[in-house]
Amino acid sequence: AERAALMGLPPASDVSAGGAGRLVRTADGWIALSLARSADEALVPAWLEAPAPEGQEWDVVHDRAAGRTAAELVERASLLGLPCSVVGEVDDRRPAIATPIADAAPRPISDTLVVDLASLWAGPLCADVLARLGARLVTVESTGRPDGGRLARRFFAALHGRSESVALDFGSATGRARLGQLLERADVVIEGSRPRALEQLGFDVRELARRGPQVWISITSHGRDDTNRDRVGFGDDAAAAGGLVGWVDGTPRFVADAVADPLTGLTAAVTAVELLERGGRWLVDVALARCTAAATGGWIDTDTERWTAERPRPRSDRGASMPLGRDTDRIIREL
């Protein structure tokens, strides 16, 4: 509820609290679609093979989706990079899949360097929890494409107030080299992009994990496996994929605000601490959709008739501002 409180978001319904996601009826069920970016809206005509005048995208989506199957719509959306999922499509309830890479001695989280490459909510929340447990936290952003979460200044401050900030030009050889050095020095790395993002920068995650970080947390919408590695997703549509929706008169409703993000961030943080204390080097696949599927496996009741509503409220610790790249020069000198 923290982001909703800080940003004054309305309760979720068939429209997400943030306004970018909708639950849409298809010929055989329901899908969750997010049009969070102008690029997503621009893809609607290609996705549905129909004109979608500016400002009328959702009207076209509801009209055209009603005559197509949910699976067909999600398959086409995945090919185009649209965040879309079938409600309740995920059966895999393993929130975190940890793959051993090499040996390493156990260590406490309080004696670690955490490098956070993730943006928005799940990854930064994981990083902030680790910082609260005593880790040194360095957030790395691209100078050309900083974290979009900065647009929500109060919420961004709440998540990043315990972090140092590095900004690098990922498009330059120097920037990529410095990023590589920082990743090799880290004990824990958190990243929230599709696998191909780092591959395109020339980084082999498994190879880095063998000689650098003890725990590499890879947060994606649906997982790193071959079937899902290129799928795009956000907290609302991924939660719906995991089945974490409420039902009112036979129709689904979003639960809270992008609830897959905080569930995934906390899952990732717990996993990182447990694996550091166990020892070894690990590549950890943490998926938003699987985390919400795990939640619906027993400890969250989706019978909305028994729910009561509470006004969202933020924590008392509001964090602090983190100017972009504030600590870059000092940290580079340390490399």
Buried (B, 14 or more C-beta within 10 A) or exposed (E): BBBBBBBEBEBBBBBBBBBBBBBBBBEEBBBBBBBBBEEBBEBBBEBBEEEBEEEEBBEBBEEBBEEBBBBEBBEBBBEEBBBBBBBBBBEBBBBBBBEEBEEBEEEEBEEBBBBBBBBBBBBBBBBBBBBEBEBBBBBBBBBEEBBEBBEBEBBBBBBBBBBBBBBBBBEEEEBBEBBBBBBBBBBBBBBBBBBEEBEEBEBEBEEBBEEBBBBBBBBBBBBBEEEBBBBBBBBBBBBBBBBBBBEEEEEBBBBBBBBBBBBBBBBBBBBBBBBBEBEBBBBBBBBBBBBBBBBBEEEBEBEEEEEEEEEBEBEEEEBEEBEBBBBBEEBBEEE
